[in-house]
Amino acid sequence: MQILLCPDSFKDCMSAKEVCDNMADALLHIFPNAQINKLPLADGGEGFVETILASVNGKLISVNVNNPIGNKITANYAIIDNDTTAVIEIAQACGLELLQPEKRNPLFTTTYGVGELIKDALDHHVKKIIIGLGGSATNDGGAGMLQALGAKFCDSFGNTLQHGGIHLAKLKHIDLSQLDSRLASIELIIACDVNNPLLGTSGASHVFAQQKGATTEMIPLLESALQNYAQIVLDNCRINISDKAGSGAAGGLGAGLLLINGKIQSGIEIVAKLCQLEQKIIASNLVFSGEGSIDEQTTHGKTISGIAQLCKKHKKPLIVICGKTSGNLQRLYQNGVSAVFSISNGFASKSEAFANTADNIQATMQNIARTIFLLKSQTRKKNF
C-alpha cells in the first residue's frame, strides 16, 4: 500500500514535519509493510520555507530583523532556482509564534521585519520573490513592511507614524516615492492561504484579529484604522485595496504587498507545483492530511482545500485529522475530503490538548488504520 502523508502544521503546537512523523509511526504499527511518503506542507504560513527547501535545491539565508514588537531576532529565508528566487515566510519576522501569549497585541505589532527580509533578498540580486502569508501577529495592513522599504507614513502634523495597526487611525499622508527602486524590477508573488478582503465582516480585523490577541473592544478600533488606511491609499496612490481577495491576509499585509505590485496566488498551488504534490498523489493509494483546526474557512484556499481538489481529480481517498472541528464541513466533503477525524480526547484544556498532541495523533491514526485493516480483511473474505 502506497500512503502519502501531507499535513500542515498544528498551529502553536506541532510542526508539519512532527505531525508527519507521528502519523507515520502510528500507521506502521498496523501496516508495517506500507510504503509511506512523507510530505509536510504549508500554504504560506509557518513551515513555508522548510517545505520548499525539502523539495528543491536551495540555500537558507539568515538575517537579523525586528520581530513584531521591535526586538531583534534572527529570521531565515530561502534562495532557490540558481540564486534567482527568494522564498520568504512572513511568520519568520512577524509570526504569532514569536511572541508569548501575554505579549500578543495587534494594536501595536508590526510587519517591519518583513520589509527587512525583502530588502535583504534584494541585496542578493534575486529576480523574483515569493512571499508566504500566514501565521502573523499583526494587523497593520503591511504599513510596517512598507516603511522598512522606504515608504513614508505621516500624521496630520507631518510626523512619521508609529508602528502598529492602531496608529493607522492617525494616518493622513502616504508617500511611496522613496520606496526601494529595486522593487520595480522584480516579480513579487504573494502566496496567500485565504481569500478574505482587507475590510468588512470577512476582513482582517473581524475574522483574524482575535486569534492574534485582540479583545472584543479592539476589533472595531482596528477595523476603523484599516478603513482610514484604505481611504488614504486610495486618495494618495489611486489604488483600491479594501476589497481585493486576499488583501486581508496576515492582518492586511496582503494589501500592503499590492502597493508594491505583488500578485496574489494560491499558496498551496505554489507549494504543490514546487513539491510535485499532484504526481505524489497519483502514485498513492491513500492520502492523509491534517491541520490544527478544520472549519468553514478551510475551503477558502487552505492547504487541505488544495490537496482535496487534487485527490478528487484523481479519485484518491483523502482522510484528514485535526485538533478540532467547527461549522458545516459539507463543502469539504463535496470538494474531495473523504473523512475528517478530530484527535481531541474528552474535555481536556487547551494546554493539556497541546501536551498530548503526539499521543492523540497516534491513537487516532491507529484507530483509522485498524478500521481500514478490518474492512480490507472482510473484503478479502467475501472475495474468497
Phi, psi and omega in degrees: 000129178263118183240130176254127175251117183221064180277162167270178176286161169261103190310135177069007190225306188209136179288162179299323179296318179294321176299313179305312183298318179291321176299315182296315180302317182294316182296322183290340175293327183261324180238074186297340181260005181294144174267109186253126178251117181266129178218077177299136187237167172207146182259011183135341180273210183305136179090002183301311181295315180301317180300314183290318180293338177287344185243341181229158177287138179181185179224153180264133179247132178250140182211146177277126181222172174277136175277184187299340179247018172089008176271144181286133177221169173261122179243153181242148168218170184246151169238125184231187176055054179055044175068020181258344185232131174258141177241115184246134177250111188297335179297340177293332184249326182229029185285149178299323183289352177282347184242142170293150184310322182289347180257005181274112181210100185292356172295328190236351180287155188225153176263015183307319181298332177294319176298324178293322176295317178299316180299319178294321177298320177297325177296338178269009172062035177287157178259345184214140176233126174255121183247117179273119179265141177147146175076023184279157174259012193244163175212043186254013177064017182079010182299317179299316177303314181295322178297321178296335181264005173113354180291150178250125177242119185234152174270188185293344178263003181084008179279144178296132182291139175288163180282148177120145185302324184295331183287346176294343176294335181264002183293131178236340182207138174238132177236113180261006186291338181260013176301149178310120186295338181292341179299331183291341186252009180245159172267125183245113182253128179259109178275105192244134183261000180223161179253008186295140175284175180291316189245166174096182182294341176258009187271187187303312186289311185291326185269320192246342189297325183297322180288349177263006177110001181286140171276170178301325181289332182286329189301311178296331177293316179294320178298316180297320179296318179291327176298317178296317178302312181298322180292318179294321176299316180296317182292317187270328187244354180058037178234129178266113181250002191285326188235014178289135178301127181092349182292339178273358181296145177054046178065032180089004176300328175304319178295317179299322179290333175296332181287346175245035172066029174290146178246121183281129174226159178296125180299317182291329177293321177296312180297317181302318181293313182293326184264003180055044182299317183298317180298323181288327175293317180302323183280359186255152172271332186211139181237133174243139172223184180177160170199172188300316184224135176244123178210194183292339177289339185300331181283351186261069172085003181287167182308310185296327177299316179294319177297317182299319180299318180290321178295320178295318180301320185255013176055047177250134179292136180237118178250132185242135171246155182202165177287321179205158176235153175203155177079186181273120184260011185301323180297326177297316180294323178292331185267004173128353176279129181278320181199151177236131179234126173277139179270358183302141184239099178072213185252047181291150174289168180300316181295321178293319179298317179296318182294332184256014185303313182300312180298319182291324175297313183295319180296316180295316181295322178293322178295319177297315182296321178297321179295316178297317180299317180297315180296320179295320181295317180295321179296319179296320180295319180294320179293327180292000000 
